[in-house]
Amino acid sequence: MVEYGVVHGRFQILHNDHLKYLMAAKARCRNLIIGLTNPDPLHTKSEVTDQSRGNATSNPLTYYERLYMVRTVLMEKGLYASEFIIVPFPISNPEHCKYYVPDDATFFLTIYDKWGEEKYNRLKSLGFEVVVLWRKNIAHKGITSTQIRNLISSGNEYKHLVPASVYKLINKWRIDLRIQQLNNEIQL
């Protein structure tokens, strides 16, 4: 078990497969650092291997909303606040990553596609220890945030795909309406 483990993602919307990833990483470290990528619109951009990750429709939640969701879900799963920390994580500007995590941290990744391979290569090139938790073909990825945002946008049910607290927060903060509005603006 390592002292510091790092996971990262947009978590634009935190879903049940994200939770599996977070818990698998936590099982391998004492302290989990969760990096939220695309922390704000100024640092959000497309990637050659994932063109849509910089789009407004792919990033409807704020940093705070995602931080709050991740924290709430992990505490509901029984983690103590002292066991994890949530930080902005500029994977699109990898040279800045070192300012957000300890030098001796171990990164835990899941790889499904070229973007996953690109993140692996970026982190390795920066000298970080990188452990692949699992590698699957994109067809076997499971739940995606894009699927959930599309379900929300079209008014379809998605409750079974996200932790209960995430579903409550989406409704409380009217994120569902924001997603629908963003998609409507793009279609015009």
Backbone as numpy.savetxt, mean C-alpha at the origin, in Angstrom:
# Nx Ny Nz CAx CAy CAz Cx Cy Cz
14.34 -13.76 13.24 13.49 -12.57 13.24 14.38 -11.33 13.24
14.08 -10.42 12.31 14.87 -9.20 12.21 14.29 -8.12 13.12
15.10 -7.14 13.45 14.63 -6.04 14.31 13.65 -5.14 13.57
14.06 -4.68 12.37 13.23 -3.76 11.60 12.88 -4.36 10.24
11.59 -4.49 10.00 11.10 -4.94 8.71 10.32 -3.81 8.07
10.42 -3.72 6.75 9.73 -2.65 6.02 8.85 -3.26 4.94
7.63 -2.79 4.87 6.74 -3.07 3.75 6.33 -1.72 3.18
5.86 -1.73 1.97 5.40 -0.47 1.42 4.33 -0.72 0.37
3.52 0.29 0.16 2.46 0.21 -0.84 1.65 1.49 -0.83
0.81 1.61 -1.85 -0.08 2.78 -1.88 -1.26 2.55 -0.95
-1.75 1.34 -0.87 -2.90 0.99 -0.03 -4.09 1.90 -0.35
-4.35 2.03 -1.65 -5.39 2.94 -2.13 -6.64 2.17 -2.53
-7.05 1.26 -1.93 -7.74 1.08 -0.66 -7.17 -0.17 0.00
-6.92 -0.07 1.28 -6.41 -1.21 2.04 -7.43 -2.35 1.98
-6.99 -3.51 1.49 -7.90 -4.66 1.36 -7.34 -5.88 2.09
-8.10 -6.96 2.04 -7.76 -8.16 2.81 -6.43 -8.78 2.39
-6.05 -8.71 1.12 -4.76 -9.25 0.71 -3.61 -8.35 1.17
-3.85 -7.04 1.23 -2.84 -6.16 1.84 -2.60 -6.59 3.29
-3.67 -6.89 3.99 -3.56 -7.28 5.39 -2.74 -8.57 5.53
-2.92 -9.52 4.63 -2.10 -10.75 4.64 -0.62 -10.41 4.48
-0.33 -9.49 3.58 1.05 -9.04 3.34 1.62 -8.39 4.60
0.87 -7.48 5.20 1.34 -6.79 6.40 1.60 -7.78 7.54
0.69 -8.71 7.73 0.83 -9.66 8.85 1.95 -10.67 8.58
2.16 -11.06 7.33 3.26 -11.97 7.00 4.61 -11.31 7.28
4.72 -10.03 6.97 5.95 -9.30 7.26 6.13 -9.12 8.76
5.06 -8.79 9.46 5.17 -8.59 10.91 5.62 -9.86 11.62
5.23 -11.01 11.10 5.63 -12.28 11.70 7.13 -12.51 11.61
7.82 -11.73 10.77 9.26 -11.90 10.57 10.11 -10.79 11.18
9.48 -9.85 11.88 10.25 -8.75 12.46 9.66 -8.31 13.80
10.49 -7.68 14.59 10.01 -7.13 15.87 9.27 -5.81 15.67
9.81 -4.99 14.79 9.24 -3.68 14.53 8.95 -3.55 13.03
7.71 -3.28 12.71 7.30 -3.17 11.31 7.17 -1.70 10.92
7.82 -1.34 9.83 7.70 0.00 9.27 6.87 -0.13 8.01
5.77 0.61 7.96 4.88 0.58 6.80 5.07 1.87 6.04
5.62 1.77 4.84 5.83 2.94 4.00 4.66 3.16 3.08
4.07 4.34 3.14 2.97 4.69 2.24 3.55 5.44 1.06
3.46 4.81 -0.11 3.97 5.44 -1.32 2.95 6.44 -1.85
3.40 7.28 -2.75 2.57 8.37 -3.27 1.92 9.14 -2.11
2.74 9.67 -1.20 2.19 10.33 -0.02 1.42 11.62 -0.32
1.75 12.26 -1.43 1.02 13.48 -1.79 1.15 13.70 -3.30
0.28 14.51 -3.86 0.28 14.70 -5.32 1.60 15.25 -5.88
2.36 16.00 -5.08 3.63 16.54 -5.56 4.67 15.46 -5.81
4.56 14.34 -5.09 5.53 13.26 -5.22 4.93 12.03 -5.91
3.83 12.21 -6.58 3.15 11.11 -7.25 3.42 11.19 -8.74
3.92 10.10 -9.29 4.18 10.09 -10.72 3.99 8.69 -11.27
3.82 8.64 -12.57 3.70 7.35 -13.25 5.06 6.68 -13.29
5.03 5.39 -13.46 6.24 4.60 -13.61 6.18 3.88 -14.94
7.31 3.66 -15.55 7.35 2.98 -16.83 6.66 1.62 -16.74
6.88 0.91 -15.64 6.32 -0.43 -15.48 4.93 -0.43 -14.85
4.40 0.74 -14.51 3.05 0.85 -13.95 2.53 2.26 -14.23
2.04 2.44 -15.43 1.63 3.77 -15.90 0.50 4.38 -15.08
-0.41 3.59 -14.56 -1.59 4.14 -13.89 -1.35 4.56 -12.45
-0.22 4.20 -11.86 -0.01 4.47 -10.44 0.06 5.97 -10.10
0.27 6.81 -11.10 0.32 8.24 -10.85 -0.98 8.96 -11.11
-1.98 8.26 -11.64 -3.26 8.90 -11.97 -4.03 9.30 -10.71
-4.79 10.37 -10.81 -5.63 10.82 -9.68 -6.64 9.74 -9.29
-7.19 9.04 -10.28 -8.18 8.00 -9.96 -7.55 6.81 -9.25
-6.25 6.65 -9.36 -5.54 5.57 -8.67 -5.09 5.99 -7.26
-5.25 7.26 -6.94 -4.78 7.80 -5.66 -5.83 8.69 -5.00
-7.02 8.16 -4.75 -8.09 9.01 -4.22 -8.00 9.31 -2.72
-7.24 8.53 -1.97 -7.15 8.73 -0.53 -5.94 9.58 -0.17
-6.07 10.34 0.89 -4.95 11.15 1.37 -3.99 10.26 2.17
-2.82 10.79 2.41 -1.85 10.10 3.26 -2.47 9.82 4.63
-3.09 10.83 5.22 -3.69 10.66 6.54 -4.75 9.56 6.56
-5.61 9.55 5.55 -6.67 8.52 5.51 -6.06 7.12 5.45
-5.03 6.96 4.65 -4.39 5.65 4.54 -3.66 5.29 5.83
-2.96 6.26 6.43 -2.28 6.03 7.70 -3.29 5.57 8.75
-4.39 6.27 8.84 -5.41 5.96 9.83 -6.00 4.56 9.59
-6.27 4.23 8.33 -6.81 2.91 8.01 -5.84 1.80 8.39
-4.58 1.95 8.00 -3.58 0.92 8.30 -3.44 0.77 9.80
-3.30 1.87 10.50 -3.14 1.82 11.96 -4.34 1.15 12.62
-5.53 1.54 12.23 -6.75 0.98 12.82 -6.83 -0.52 12.59
-6.58 -0.95 11.36 -6.67 -2.38 11.02 -5.63 -3.18 11.79
-4.39 -2.70 11.86 -3.35 -3.45 12.57 -3.64 -3.55 14.06
-4.17 -2.50 14.64 -4.51 -2.56 16.06 -5.69 -3.49 16.30
-6.62 -3.53 15.38 -7.74 -4.48 15.49 -7.25 -5.93 15.37
-6.15 -6.12 14.64 -5.57 -7.47 14.50 -4.73 -7.84 15.72
-4.63 -6.95 16.70 -3.94 -7.27 17.94 -2.54 -6.73 18.08
-2.07 -5.95 17.10 -0.75 -5.35 17.24 -0.82 -4.13 18.15
0.23 -3.92 18.89 0.34 -2.72 19.71 0.96 -1.61 18.88
0.60 -0.38 19.19 1.14 0.76 18.45 2.67 0.80 18.52
3.24 0.25 19.56 4.71 0.24 19.71 5.38 -0.77 18.77
4.62 -1.62 18.10 5.18 -2.65 17.22 5.30 -2.20 15.77
4.74 -1.06 15.44 4.80 -0.61 14.04 4.78 0.91 13.97
5.26 1.40 12.84 5.23 2.84 12.56 4.89 3.00 11.08
4.21 4.07 10.75 3.80 4.33 9.37 4.49 5.62 8.92
5.16 5.54 7.78 5.94 6.67 7.27 5.63 6.90 5.80
5.85 8.11 5.30 5.81 8.32 3.85 6.96 7.53 3.23
6.76 7.04 2.02 7.82 6.27 1.39 7.91 6.59 -0.10
8.96 7.31 -0.50 9.08 7.81 -1.87 9.73 6.82 -2.84
9.09 5.68 -3.07 9.67 4.67 -3.95 9.90 5.20 -5.37
9.14 6.20 -5.78 9.36 6.79 -7.11 10.61 7.65 -7.16
11.13 8.00 -6.00 12.41 8.71 -5.88 13.28 7.90 -4.93
13.77 6.76 -5.37 14.41 5.81 -4.47 15.60 6.35 -3.69
16.27 7.36 -4.23 17.41 7.93 -3.51 16.98 8.59 -2.20
15.69 8.87 -2.03 15.19 9.48 -0.79 14.73 8.45 0.24
14.63 7.20 -0.15 14.11 6.17 0.76 14.91 6.06 2.05
16.21 6.27 1.95 17.08 6.12 3.12 16.74 7.10 4.25
15.99 8.14 3.95 15.63 9.12 4.97 14.42 8.70 5.79
13.79 7.59 5.43 12.55 7.18 6.07 12.63 5.86 6.82
13.72 5.12 6.61 13.85 3.80 7.25 15.29 3.61 7.76
15.46 2.75 8.75 16.82 2.48 9.24 17.69 1.80 8.17
18.98 2.04 8.22 19.91 1.43 7.27 19.91 -0.09 7.34
19.66 -0.63 8.54 19.73 -2.08 8.72 18.37 -2.76 8.59
17.41 -2.06 8.02 16.07 -2.64 7.85 16.07 -3.70 6.75
15.18 -4.67 6.90 14.95 -5.68 5.88 13.62 -5.37 5.22
13.63 -5.27 3.90 12.40 -5.01 3.16 11.73 -6.33 2.81
10.43 -6.37 3.00 9.64 -7.54 2.63 8.74 -7.16 1.46
8.86 -7.90 0.37 8.10 -7.61 -0.84 7.26 -8.80 -1.26
6.23 -8.50 -2.00 5.51 -9.50 -2.78 5.66 -9.06 -4.23
5.87 -10.00 -5.12 6.11 -9.65 -6.52 5.10 -10.37 -7.40
4.43 -9.57 -8.24 3.43 -10.10 -9.17 3.69 -9.69 -10.62
4.50 -8.66 -10.81 4.60 -8.08 -12.14 5.92 -7.32 -12.29
6.07 -6.61 -13.40 7.29 -5.86 -13.67 7.51 -4.75 -12.63
6.43 -4.16 -12.15 6.58 -3.11 -11.13 7.17 -3.71 -9.85
6.73 -4.88 -9.45 7.30 -5.55 -8.29 8.78 -5.84 -8.47
9.14 -6.29 -9.66 10.56 -6.55 -9.96 11.37 -5.26 -9.93
10.77 -4.18 -10.44 11.45 -2.88 -10.43 11.71 -2.41 -9.00
10.72 -2.55 -8.13 10.91 -2.14 -6.72 12.01 -2.98 -6.07
11.99 -4.27 -6.34 13.03 -5.16 -5.80 14.41 -4.66 -6.23
14.56 -4.39 -7.52 15.86 -3.93 -8.04 16.26 -2.58 -7.46
15.32 -1.66 -7.31 15.64 -0.35 -6.73 16.15 -0.49 -5.31
15.46 -1.27 -4.52 15.85 -1.42 -3.11 17.19 -2.14 -2.98
17.40 -3.17 -3.79 18.69 -3.88 -3.76 19.82 -2.93 -4.17
19.58 -2.09 -5.18 20.63 -1.19 -5.65 21.00 -0.15 -4.59
20.08 0.11 -3.68 20.35 1.05 -2.59 21.07 0.38 -1.42
21.29 -0.92 -1.54 22.02 -1.66 -0.51 21.15 -2.26 0.58
19.83 -2.21 0.42 18.95 -2.78 1.41 18.86 -4.29 1.28
18.66 -4.96 2.39 18.33 -6.39 2.41 16.88 -6.50 1.96
16.61 -7.37 1.00 15.26 -7.53 0.46 14.89 -9.01 0.50
13.74 -9.30 1.10 13.23 -10.66 1.17 11.89 -10.70 0.44
11.75 -11.62 -0.49 10.49 -11.78 -1.21 9.63 -12.76 -0.43
8.51 -12.28 0.07 7.59 -13.14 0.84 6.91 -14.15 -0.07
6.48 -13.68 -1.22 5.95 -14.58 -2.24 5.98 -13.89 -3.59
6.08 -14.73 -4.59 6.13 -14.28 -5.98 5.06 -15.08 -6.71
4.13 -14.36 -7.33 3.03 -15.01 -8.04 2.84 -14.35 -9.40
2.30 -15.10 -10.31 1.91 -14.58 -11.60 0.78 -13.59 -11.39
0.73 -12.53 -12.16 -0.30 -11.49 -12.01 -1.71 -12.08 -12.03
-1.91 -13.16 -12.76 -3.23 -13.79 -12.82 -3.65 -14.38 -11.48
-2.68 -14.61 -10.60 -2.96 -15.19 -9.28 -2.78 -14.18 -8.15
-2.77 -12.92 -8.49 -2.53 -11.88 -7.49 -3.62 -11.83 -6.43
-4.85 -12.03 -6.82 -5.95 -11.93 -5.86 -6.58 -10.55 -5.94
-6.94 -10.02 -4.80 -7.61 -8.73 -4.71 -6.66 -7.61 -5.11
-7.19 -6.62 -5.80 -6.41 -5.41 -6.08 -7.23 -4.18 -5.67
-6.53 -3.13 -5.34 -7.21 -1.88 -5.01 -7.95 -1.33 -6.21
-7.41 -1.56 -7.41 -8.09 -1.12 -8.63 -9.46 -1.77 -8.74
-9.53 -3.07 -8.47 -10.83 -3.77 -8.49 -11.81 -3.12 -7.52
-11.32 -2.85 -6.32 -12.19 -2.28 -5.30 -12.65 -0.89 -5.69
-11.74 -0.06 -6.19 -12.13 1.28 -6.63 -13.15 1.20 -7.76
-12.96 0.24 -8.67 -13.93 0.06 -9.76 -15.29 -0.39 -9.24
-15.30 -1.28 -8.26 -16.57 -1.71 -7.66 -17.27 -0.52 -7.00
-16.51 0.26 -6.27 -17.07 1.44 -5.60 -17.61 2.42 -6.64
-16.82 2.67 -7.67 -17.22 3.62 -8.70 -18.51 3.22 -9.40
-18.70 1.93 -9.59 -19.91 1.45 -10.27 -21.05 1.12 -9.32
-20.84 1.38 -8.02 -21.89 1.16 -7.04 -22.10 -0.30 -6.66
-21.11 -1.15 -6.93 -21.22 -2.57 -6.61 -20.64 -2.88 -5.23
-20.97 -4.02 -4.70 -20.57 -4.42 -3.35 -19.09 -4.81 -3.31
-18.40 -4.35 -2.28 -16.99 -4.66 -2.08 -16.67 -4.96 -0.63
-17.66 -4.91 0.23 -17.48 -5.04 1.68 -16.68 -6.28 2.06
-16.89 -7.39 1.37 -16.22 -8.65 1.68 -14.73 -8.65 1.31
-14.26 -7.63 0.61 -12.88 -7.57 0.14 -11.97 -6.72 1.03
-12.55 -6.02 1.99 -11.78 -5.12 2.84 -12.06 -5.43 4.32
-11.11 -5.11 5.20 -11.39 -5.24 6.63 -12.60 -4.38 7.02
-13.35 -4.83 8.01 -14.58 -4.15 8.42 -14.35 -2.68 8.74
-13.25 -2.36 9.41 -13.00 -0.96 9.78 -12.73 -0.10 8.54
-12.13 -0.67 7.52 -11.89 0.08 6.28 -13.23 0.42 5.62
-14.11 -0.54 5.58 -15.44 -0.31 5.00 -16.16 0.81 5.75
-16.09 0.79 7.07 -16.73 1.83 7.89 -16.12 3.21 7.61
-14.80 3.26 7.52 -14.13 4.55 7.28 -14.43 5.09 5.89
-14.50 4.22 4.90 -14.84 4.67 3.54 -16.21 5.35 3.55
-17.13 4.74 4.26 -18.48 5.32 4.34 -18.52 6.57 5.22
-17.83 6.53 6.33 -17.81 7.68 7.24 -17.22 8.92 6.57
-16.12 8.73 5.84 -15.42 9.85 5.20 -15.93 10.12 3.79
-16.90 9.37 3.33 -17.51 9.51 2.00 -16.49 9.36 0.87
-15.54 8.48 1.10 -14.54 8.19 0.08 -15.19 7.56 -1.14
-16.27 6.83 -0.93 -16.99 6.23 -2.05 -17.48 7.30 -3.02
-17.99 8.39 -2.48 -18.46 9.48 -3.34 -17.30 10.17 -4.06
-16.18 10.31 -3.37 -14.99 10.91 -3.98 -14.51 10.07 -5.17
-14.48 8.76 -4.98 -14.04 7.87 -6.05 -14.99 7.95 -7.23
-16.27 7.96 -6.96 -17.26 8.06 -8.03 -17.11 9.39 -8.77
-16.91 10.47 -8.03 -16.74 11.78 -8.64 -15.49 11.85 -9.51
-14.37 11.33 -8.99 -13.12 11.32 -9.77 -13.29 10.56 -11.07
-13.94 9.42 -11.02 -14.13 8.62 -12.22 -15.08 9.31 -13.20
-16.10 9.97 -12.69 -17.01 10.71 -13.55 -16.30 11.87 -14.25
-15.41 12.57 -13.54 -14.66 13.68 -14.13 -13.73 13.19 -15.23
-13.13 12.03 -15.03 -12.20 11.47 -16.02 -12.98 11.06 -17.28
-14.18 10.55 -17.12 -14.96 10.09 -18.25 -15.51 11.24 -19.09
-15.62 12.43 -18.50 -16.12 13.59 -19.24 -15.10 14.12 -20.14
